[in-house]
């Protein structure tokens, strides 16, 4: 009889331990969502980040090499606690895919990293959207003319700087709501299937929803958001000068294995002049700036 009692107790302990281990591998995300814990977010060294309010973002220090790892500023840590840290130590296993989803905790931060791994809270709308005083390829005063206030002011300066150099730019698409992105993405999938993921973000994962991003073209609208924009005088000017105004070419050529998207010389992301200058000088992506990203196709 004693033998059966001991066996029963051991079985209970084993089952209890398994349930406890399973529970520890789940971490709560924003909006009550649950996302899988990943090695990429393990053992972070938190530091005080900086919220929106300055074009020069000091929350991320200059990286000396690409071997440091990071979690997205504004994302949850592996323990489930939010962090504004822009740098962590040790090597990361971060892979930029939709396989594991993390909801950013501070979507209003100028440092927010939105990609295939990090998404915005459901239904997020930036609180300070305004209409930048720049020309667009259309005349209607509609949603996609908007940007967050600080990004809009920087865009006006960028357009003025380009004009001074004899380059006339026009906005194509700025802020985009999650519902609008849903419609666009679904249409692209119907047309191109899984290939749509190489050029269009899934709902909640689009930088346009942050209000910090805009697609631009020449003032005629020719080659707007098309591959033929590459090589134009407008594209060349943006590549050379956008960082001076706090913008980066978010999806640079030859970096699609890291960003998850093909080359888009028209896609500008506002990050502030400090981060933009380092991204430009080191010829890296935002993923690489915040840490050591490994290829999507790994």
N, C-alpha and C positions, 0 to 999 in steps of 0.2 A: 504493500500500500504506500509506504514511504517513497518507494521508487517512482510511482506514478505522480505523487504530489510534487516531487522535485522536478520531474520532466515537465509538468504543467507550468510550474513557476518559470523555468527556463524559457519555455515557449512564449509566455506572456512578456518577459523581458525583451526577447528578440523582436516580437511584433511591435512593442512600444518603442523600441529604439529605431526601428525602420520608419515608423510614423513621424517620430521627432526629426529624423534626418531629412525626410521628405518636406516637412513643414519649413525647415530652415533654408531650403533651396527655393523658396518662394518669397518674393519681395514685393510689397505694395507699391503701386505707381500712383501718379496723380489721377484724380477723378475716380478713385476706387478701383482702377484697373490692376491686374496682376500680370507681371512680366517675368520671364525666366531670368534667373541670375546667370551672369556670364563672367568668365575669367577676366574680360576686358575691364570690368569695374571693381576688381578685387583690390583690397588693401590700398586705398587711396590716402594720400597725404593732403588733407583739406587745407586750403588757404583762402583768405578773404577775397572774393571776386568783386567786380564793380558793376553796378546797374547802369541802365541807360541814363545819359545826361552829359556825356563828354565824348567828343569825337576821338580823342586820344585815349584808348582803353588801356589802363595800366594793370588790369587784373591778370594779364598773361605776360610773364617775363620772357625775355629773348631766349630762344632755345639755342644751345651751342651745337647740338647735333640732333639727329633723328632717332636716337636710341631711347629717349625718354618716352614714357607712356602717359596717357591721359584719358579721362572721361569727359564727356561733353559738359561744358559749363551750363549749369541750369538743369543737369540731369540728376537722377537718383543714384546714390552709391549702391554698392553691393548689399549693404546692410539695410537699404531702404531709406536712408537719410539723404535729404537734398544737399547738394554742394555747389559752391560757386568756383571751385578750384579749376584752374586752367592748366596746371601741371601736376604730374605725379611721377613717382620714381619707379624704376623697374621696367621690365619688358611687358608689353601688352599682347594679348591674343585677339585684339579687336578686329573684327571683320565687318565691313560695311555692307550688310545685306538686310533683307526684310525678315530673315529667319527669326530674329529676336528683336522685340520692339521695346524701346525705352521712352517714356514720356518726359519731356524736359520740364523742370520745375519752375524755371524763370524765363518764360518765352519772350518777355519784354526786354531782356538784356541784349545789348548790342553784340555780346559775345556768343549768343545762342548758336549752337551747332545743330542744324536740321538736315538730315540726310536719310538714307534708307534704314538706318538703325535707330536714330533719334527722331521722334515725331512731336508735334505740338499737341497740347491738350485738345480734346474734342471740341469743335466749334469755336476755337480761339479766334478772337478779333482784336487786333492792336488797338489800344485806347486813344492814340493820338494821330490818327490818319488825317492827312491834309492833302490839298491839291498843289503840287509843286508848280511854280510859275515857269514852265518850260513848254516848248511846242511838242505836240504828239502827232502821230500819223493819222489821227482821226480828230474830229471836232467835238464829239459828244463829251459832256462832263459826266463820265460814268466811273464806276468803281475802280477799274484798272488804271485810272489816272492817279490814284492815290498812293501815298507813301507815308511812313512815320515821319513826324515833323523834322527831326534832326537829319534824317536821310534825305528828306526833300530839300532842305536848305543846302546840304552838301551837293545835291544834284544840280541845283540852280547855279552854284559856283562852278561845277564841272562843265556844264553847258556853256557858261560864259567864257571859261578858259579855252574851250575848244573853238568857240567862235572867234576869239582873239587870234587864234592860230590858223584861222581860215577854214575851220571844219564845222559844218552845220549838222547838229544832231537832232534826233527826235525820239520821244518816248514811244514805246510799242505796248508794253504791258507791265504795270507795277503790281500793286496789291491784288491778290486773288483769294477769294473766300474758299473755304473748304468745299462748299457745295458746288461752286464753279469748277474747282479742280476735279471734283468727282465726275462731273459731266465731261470735261475735257479728256480725262484719263480713260474713262469708259469708251469714249468715241475712238480714241487712239488704239485701244485694245481690240475693238471690233475691226478696225482697219488693218493693224499690224500684228495682232496677237502679243506674245511675250516680248517681242522686240520693242514694244512701247516702253518697257522699263528702262531702256537705254537712253531715252530722251524725255520722258515724262514722269513726274513724281506721282506716287499714289496719294490719295487724299490724306491730309494731315502731315505729309512728309515734304510738302512743297515750300521752298524758301519764299516764294511769292506771298504766302500767307502771313509771313512775319512782318511785311510792310517795309522790309529793309532791302528789297531786291527789285530791280527793274531791267527789262529787256530794252535795248536801244538800237537805233539804226540811223542811217543818214536821213536828212530832212525830206527826201523824196519817198522814203519808205521802201525803196528797192532792196531786195534781199533781206527784208526784215525777218529776224528769227529763222533764217535759212543759211545753209552751209556756204552759200556764195558771198555771205557778208565777210567771211575771212579774206584777208588780203586787200580789202577796201581801205581807203585813206582813213575812214572813220574808225575801222577796227584797229588799224595800226596806231592811231592817235590814242585810242582807249588803252591799248596794251602798254603804251609808253607812259601815259600820264594819269590814268584813273586812280592809281594809288596816292597821288598827290592830294586828292580830294577825299580820301578815305574809302575808296572802292577797290575791289579786286575782281578780276575775271574769275568767277567762281569755279567754272569747269574748263580749265586750261587744256591745251592740246597735249596728248600723250599721257594724260592722268586719269583716263576713264576707269582704269582698273582700281583706282583709289576712290574717286568721287562717285563712281557708279553711273556716270553719264558721259555722253560723247562731248566733244569739244564744242563749246558755245561762246564764241568771242563777243557776243552781244549781251550776255547775261552778267549784269553787275550786281555785286553784293556789298552793301555798306557795312564796314567793320570798324571804321575810325582810322585815322592816318597812321597811328603807331603800328597796329597789326598789319594794315595794308602795305606799309613800307617794308616790313620784314618778309611778308609773303612774297612780295615782288622781288626783293633782293635775293632771296633764296630759291626763287622759282619753285615754290611748293604750293600745296593746296591747303585749305583751311583744316582738313583732317590732319595733315602732316604738321601744321603749326601747333595744333593742340596735342600732338603726340605722334607716336609711331604707328601709322596705319598700314595694314597689310592688304594685298590685293583682294578685290571682291571675289575673284575667280579662284581663290586658294582652295 
